[in-house]
């Protein structure tokens, strides 16, 4: 649940004792605060929201997905948004099918995912399927690039994704209805009701997303490669969110969120196959937060559960995670700020071949040092104990040096060194037959350096960031054939090396506005270990890891009209570790038009139209997994 760190707000007319206001309120996420006297502060309209993700991340890179992009992709999975509007690559097994993220060339299990501060990666699989995370289930998406084990714990080797809910106080009643219709039987509906006054803010949101996915594709398995309709690839998704925030007193806040999501899918077969697999995912997530604010401290007690049930054909796999977390964020002085915390995780897995329970304990400490006005350093430490074993001790240190700052320009140097880890999954250790309880945690060391530049004038603002990183991952777990079954081993070592470039420019002239965005990723993820005498994979790029990934968007708006062109390029991907078979590169172009802020005396809304894959490009993200050609979508949003 998102919240104000250091202050709870009601509305613009409420005054609070200034003893609960942090001195560095901007860094702590407080907005709209104006000091009236030494005793009180006057608050403008302020959201209940989370602390800045990058507070203890000096030297690292954090990007936020814009609210406009989230609005455009209502009804779709987070996988579609990240694939089309960022420079990130997701391994998609078809439209609406399994989609896993690879950050900086790491595997699907090397990226941590959080919902309102709770880790939601499957403890049995060690990863998240981004196709079953509908955009309608959250309000905010933040991406943390690079090693984050010291900040976030297991899995955050390549990076982490943070999904948050957002509420406001003092808004009264609010109704919203969103409807999308599109090609290949797509129909998405979302209804939202919210109410808030000076003490309570609540919201209920329900959605249903459906697609037949009967798109035409070229059947490469038949002579002449005829065009056929995709069969057995439909999905149906329903869900409900309930968010609540309650001000207990002027310096205490209680907040809670619950999210139930159910997805039923016909698993799209590979081209030439006639399989008829089906899968159901049922996910229940609940979090409860208590905050107490004082002059220089914020106390947070958090508890919650993440319950997942996956039914593949007739196999039922269930996992339950229970969390109990305590943190204190302390502004020790103008120079030092600190966050100390402990997290307990109770795991229970009921899988088709085993049942297991496990307790995990984590201690973590983060400290910021403001050495000078333009030099800031973060030091983070974490230790996890699982199943009676110590995970690798995990430190990180990052620094930012502001070289130049004036009314027109800002230059900043960033640098980070960090260690991260991934605890072996429950399947890795306990699957029957083949599980290996003696597996070590995967461990990585990484370093990065970047430069940030901001230039602005009265009608133009341009920001750029270039980052170079290196990463060494050891004890990488892979499953190998041993006798009559497969078993996992700590055998692979991988060296990752890459560049990331981000560009954003806004220009206004009269009533016209132009926005230009660009994201480029160059990735080398090189295997350093042969797994057998006949293995020829040393020195090769990891499978399905494109060296180049580029995305750009140009948007033009005037008044209530907005139009955009979005381009994405995905480089060639090797299919196997021998780097012989190659999937060709592809490029896609999308176009959209949106009519915003249509208003009457009692209703307002927006209307949008999108054409995806404008040139009807035939492509595959993964080998023999058909993807849709040109398709259309119309969006309608009504707010009462």
N, C-alpha and C positions, 0 to 999 in steps of 0.2 A: 504494500500500500504506500502511495506516495504521501509525503508530508513536508511541513516546514521544519527545517532544522534550526532550532533556537527560538522560534516564535510561532504562535498560533494566531491566525487572523480571523476576524468576523466580517467586518465590512468597513467602509471608508469613514464611518463616524464613531468607531469604537477606539478608546484610548486604553493603553496598557502601561503598566509600570515598566520603566525602562530597564529594570534589573534583569529581565529575561531576554534582553536583546544582546546578541553577540557583537563584539567590536568589529569583526570582519564579516558583516552580514552578507555581503555579496558572495564571498567564497562559500558561505554556508547555504546559499540558495535562497536567501530572503530577498524579495523584490518589493518595490513600491513602498519603502519605508522612508519617512521624512521625520527628522527629529524636530519636535515642537519645543521642548524644554528639557532640563536635566531630569525631569520626573516622568515625562510621558513621550510617546511617539504616536504620530498620526499615520494610519495605514490606509493605503489605497486598496483597490481590488487586488487581492492576492490569492493565488491558488494554493491548495494543500498539495505539496509536491515533495519529491525526494531530494536528499542532499546531492550536491554536485558530485557526479561520478568521478571526476578527475581531481578531487580535492587532495588526495594522497597519491596522485599519479603524475607528478612532475616528470617531464621528460618522455612521457608516453603519449599515445595518440588516441583520442576519443572523438568519435563522430556521432552526430544525431541525425536520424531520419526526419525530414521536414514533415510538419503536420499536413501540408498540401499533398505530399506523396502518400501518406497514410490514408487520406481521404479518397484519393484516386483509386486505391487498391482495396477499399472496403469490400468484403466478400471473398477476397482471394487469400491464399496462404502467404505467410511471411516469406516463403521460398520464392514466390513470383516477384515480390517487391525487391528483395535483395539481389536476385539474378538480373533484373532489368534496370534497376535504378542505382546500383553501386558497382564498384569494380571488383566485387567478390564473385567467386565461382561456387555454384552448388551442383552437386551430382544428382541430377533429376532422372528418375526411372520412368518418366512419362508425365503427362499433364495431370496434376493432382495426385501423383504417386509419391513414393518415398523420395525425400529430398534432404540431403545432408550437406552441411557447410564445410568448406575447407578454407581456413585462414592461414595465409603465409605458407601454403604448401603442406600443411599438416593434415592428419586424417580427420575423419568425422568425429572421432572421440576425443580430439584434442582441442575442443572448443566448449567452454562452459556456457550454459544458458540459465538465466535467472528470471523469475517472475516475482515482482514486488519483493526482491531480496532473497527469495528461496531458490536454491539450485534445483532445476527440474530435469536434468539429464537422467535417462533411465539407468538405474544402478545395475541392471542385468545386461543391457546392451552398451552402456557407457556413452550414449549419444542421444540427440534429439532429432525427430523427424519434423523439419520445418514446414512441411506441407499440411500438417494437422495443427498448426498454430495460426488460426485465422486472424486477420488484421482487426476484426471487430472485437477481439478479446482483450485489447489493451489500448492505451492512448499514447504511449511513448516508447520509442526504440532507440537505444544507445548502443554503439559498437565500440568495444575496447580492443584495440589492435595490439598484438604481441603478448609476451609472457605476463600472465597475471596471477600466477600461483600464490605469491605472497599476499596478494590482495583478496583473492576470491577462492583459493583452495584448489582441489583436484580438477583436472581436465583443462584448465586454462593455459595450455601450452601455446597454442596459436593465437588465442584471444578469447573474448567472451561477448555475449549478447545479453542485454538487460532490457526487459519488458516491464513497463510500469503502468499503473492506473493513475488517473489524475481527477481530483474533485475540486469544487469551489464552494465557498460559503456565501450566503447572502444573495442567492440567485433566484429564489422562488421556485415556481414550477417550470418544468421544461419537458417538452415532448419532441422526439425526433423519429423520423421514419426514413430509411434508406432502402432503395430498391435498385437492383441492377438486372438487366436482361442482356443476353449476349448469344453469340454463336454456339453451336453444338450443344444446345439445350441448357445453357447456363442460366440459372435463376437464383439470385441472392436477395434475401430480405433481412432487414434488421430494424428492431423497434427498441426505443430507449425512452425511459421516463426517469426524471431526476427531480429532486426537491432539496432545497437547502435554505436555512435561515441563519441566525447568528450563532446557533449552538450545534446544529446537526446538518450534515450533508449526506445524502444518500442517492443511489442510482441503481436502477435495474435495467439490464440490457439483454435482449434475446435475439438470436439470429438463426437463420437456416440458409445453407449454401448447397446448391445442387448443380451438377453438370453431367450430361449424358456422355460427353467426350467421344462422340461418334464422328470425329473429324476424318477427312480423306487423307490417305497417305500412300506412298509408293511401296508396294510389297516387293522387297528386294529378293525374297526367297523363291519367287516364281519367274518362269521365263518371260522376258519382255517387261518385267517389273511393272505390272498393271497397277492402276490406282484403285484402291479399295477403301471401304469405310472401316475405321477402327471399331472393334467390337469388344465387349467385356472390359470396359474401362470407366464406368460411371462411378460417381461418388456422391454421397449425401451426408451433410454435416449439420448438426444442430448443437446449440449451446446456450448457456445462460450465465450472466455475471451479476453479482450483487456486491456493491461497494458501499461502505458506511464509514463516516468519520464523525466523532462526537467529542466536543470540547468539555472535558471534565471540570476544568477551572482555567484561569488565565494562563497557567503554565503547565497544563497537562492535557494530553490528547490521546484518545483511544481510536484506533482505526482497524477496519477489517475488510477483507475481500474474499469472495468465494467464486470459483469458476469451474463449471462443469462443461465438458466438451465431449461430444460423441461423433465419431466419423466412421462411416461404413463405405468400404471401397471394393469394387471388383478390380483385382490386380491386373493391370495391363500386361498382356503377354509380350514376350520378345517377338519381333517380326519372324514369321514362319512357324511359330508355336501355337498350339491349340489348348494350352492350359486354361483352367477355369478357377484359379485361386481366388479366395475372398478373405478380407481382413476387416476386423472391427477394432477400433481404438476407443477406449473410454477413459477419460482423464478427469480426476477431481482434485482441485487445488484450493487450499484455504490457508489464510494467513491472518494473524492477529498481532497488532503492534500497540505497545504502550510507550508513550514518550513523556519525559519530564524535563522541562527546560529551566535552567537557572542562568545567572549572569555569564558564566564562562563554561558551563557544562551542559551537555545533552545526554540524558540516559535513555536507552532504548532496550526494551524487553520484547522479544519476538518469538512467537510459536506458530507452528503450522504443519500441515500434512500435504504430501504429494502422493496420490494413489493412481496407479496406472494399470490398466487391464488391456492386454493385447490378445485377440483371438485370431489366429491364422488357421483357416479351415476349421479343424476340430481341436487344435491345440490351444490351451488356455494358459497364459502367462500373466501372473499378477505380482506387482511390487508395491510396497508401502514404505514411505519415508516420513519419519516424524522428526521435527526440528525444535530445538530450544536454544535460543540465542540471546546473549546479553552483551551490550556494548556501552561504553562511555566515551564521548567525544569531548575533549578538554582543551580549551584555549589557555595554555599555561602562562603565556606571556605574548608580547607583540612579536617575539622571535620564534617561539615554539608552540606548535599545536600537536595534539596526540589523540589517537583512538586505540583503545584496548578492548579486546573482545574474546569471548569463548563461545564455541558452537558445539552442541551435542546433536548427533544424528543417529536415530535408531532405524535400522533397515530390516525389512522382512520380505523375503522372496518366495513365492510359490510358483515354481516353473514346472514345465511338463516333465522334467527329469530330476528335479531336486527341490528341496525346501531348506531355507537357511535363514538365520537371524544374525545380525551383526550390530555392534555399537562402535561409533566413531566419536572421537573427541578432538577438538581443534583449539589451539591458543594462537592469537594473532595480535600483532602490535604494529601500528603505523605512526610515524612521526614526521612532521614537516619542520624544516628549519629555514626561516627567512634570514639568510646570512647578511644580505644587503637588500636595498630596495629593489634591485634588479636581478638578484640571484636567489633562487629557491631550490631546496633539496628535499626529496622524500626518501625515507628509509622504511621499508616494510619487512616484517618477519612473520613466519607462520610455521607451526609444527602440528602435524596430524598424526593421530594414533588410530589404527584400524585393525580389528581382529587381533589385538595384542601386539601389532607390529608398528614400528615407526616408519612413516613415509619420509622421504628425503626432507631434511630441514630446508626451508625455502626462504631465502632472503632476496631483496631487490633494492636497488638504489637508483634514483633518477634525479636529474637536475635540469633547470631551465635558466638561461642567461639572456636577459633582455638587452640586446646590443644597442637598440635605438627605439625611442618612443617619443613621438611628437604629434601634432594635430593631423598630420598627413600620412605618416608612415610608422610602422612598427616592425622591427626585426627581432627574431628570437631564435636562439640555438637550444636544441633539446638533445639529451643523451640519457640512455638507460642501460643498466646491466642487471640481469635477473636470472633466477632459477625457477623452474616450474616442475610439476610432476603430474602423473596420472595413476591413480590406484587401479590395479587390475579389476576388471568387472566381475560381477558375480558369475556370469557365464564362463569367463576365463578360468576361474578358480574351482567352480563346483559342477560344471556341466558333466553329465554322465551319458556315455563314457567320454573321457578325454580331458576333463578339467584338471588344472595344475595348481594346487593350493600353495606351492612353493614359489610362485611367480614373484618377481620383484616389481616395484612401481617403476613405470617409465619415468625418465628424468631428462630434463633439458636445461641447457645454459644458452642464454641469448644476449645479444648486445645490439643496440641501435643508436643512430644519430640522425637528427633531422634539423631542418631550418624552416621557420615559418615567417611569411612576409605578408603584411597588410598595408594596402595603399588606398587612400580615400580622398575624395574632394566633395564638393557640395552635392553633386548629382551622380557620383560613381564610387563604387567600392569594390576592390579586388583583393582576394585573399588566396594565397598559395602555400602549399606545404609539401616538402620533399623529404622522404625518409629512406635511409638505407639500413637494412637489418641483416644479421647473421644469427643462425640458430643451429645448435647441435643437440640432437635427440638420441639418447642411448637407452638400451634395454627395451627398445620398441617391440611390442608383443605381436607376433604373427602366429597363425595356426598352420601346422605342418602335418603331413601324413606320417604317422608312426605305427607301423603294423596294420591292424585292421581298422583303425580309427584315427581321427585328427586330434592333435593336442596343441595348446599354445606354448610358446617359448619366448624368452627374452633374448632375441637373437639379432635383431636388425639395428643398425646405426644409420642415421640420416643427417645430412648436412643441408640446411636451407639457407638460401641467400637471395635477397631481393630488393626491389625498389618500389616505393609507393608514392604516387603524386596525386594531389588533390588541388582542384582549381574551382573558384567560385567568384563570379562577377555580377554585380547589379548596376544597371545604368538607367537613369530616368531623365527624360526630356519632355517637358510639358505634361500632357496626359498619358504619355507612352512610357512603358517600363520594359526593360529587357533583362533577362537573367540567363547566364551561361554557366554551366557546370561541366566539370570533367573529372574522371577518375581513371588512373592507369596503374596496373600492377604488373611487374615483371618478376617472375618467380622461377628459381631453380631449386628443386627439391631432389637431391641426389642421394641415391642409396650407396652406402659404403660397405655393405656386408653381403657375401654370398651365403645362401642358406643351405646349399648342398654342393657337391663336387661338380655337378652338371649345370649349376646356376650361372648365368651370364649377365647378372643384373648389376654388378658393381659399376659405379660411375654413370648409371642411367637415371633419367628422370622418373619419378614415381608415376604409376599409371593414373590417368585421368586428372592430371595436374597441368593445366595449360601454362606455358611460359608467359604468354601475353593475355591480358584481359583489359579491355578498355570500354568505358561508357561515357557518353556525353549527352547533354540536354540543352536545348535552347528554347526559352519561353518568352513570349511576347504578350503583354497585357495592356489594355486600354479600358479604363472604367470597369465595367462588370464583365468584360470579355477577356478570356485568356486562352492562348493556343500554344502548343509545344510540339517539338520534334525530339524524339529520344532515340539515340543510336547506341548499339552495343556490339562489340567485337569480342569473340572468344577464339583464342588461338587453337592450333592443333593439339590433340591429346593422344598420348600413347595408350593403347589398350592393355598391354601387358608389361611385365618388368623387363622383357628383353628389348623393348623399344623398337619392335619391327612393325607391328600393325598400328596404323595411325588413323584416327578420326579427323577428317578435314576441318579446318577453321570455318567459322560461319559468322555472318553479320546480319543483324536485324534492325529494322527501323519501325518505330511506332509514332503515331500521330494522334493528338487529342485536342478537343475544343471544349471549353467549359464556360458556362454562363453563371456568374457568381452573384450572390446577394440580391436575388429577386425578392422584392418586399411588397407587402400590402400593410394595411393597418393592423392585421392580426396574424399574419403568416409570413415566413420568409423561407428561402430555399435556394437550391442550385440545380443546374442541369448540365450534364456532361456527355460527351460522345468520344469514344476511342476506337482507333483501328490499330490492332497489334499485328506485327509481322506484315507490314504494309506491302512488301513486294513478294509475298507468298513464298518465302524461302523454305526449301526443304532441308532439314538439318536434324542432327541427332546430338544430344548432350552426352548420352552414353550409347554404346554400340547396340544397334538393333532395337532401340527404344524410340518409337515414332513420336514426333512432336507435332502440334497443330500448325497449319499454315495460316493464311490471313484469317483473322477473326475480328468480330465487332462487339462493342459493348456500349450500352447506354446506362447512365447513372442519374438517379433522381434523389434528391435529398429535400425533405420537408421538415421545418422546425416551427413549432408552435410556442 
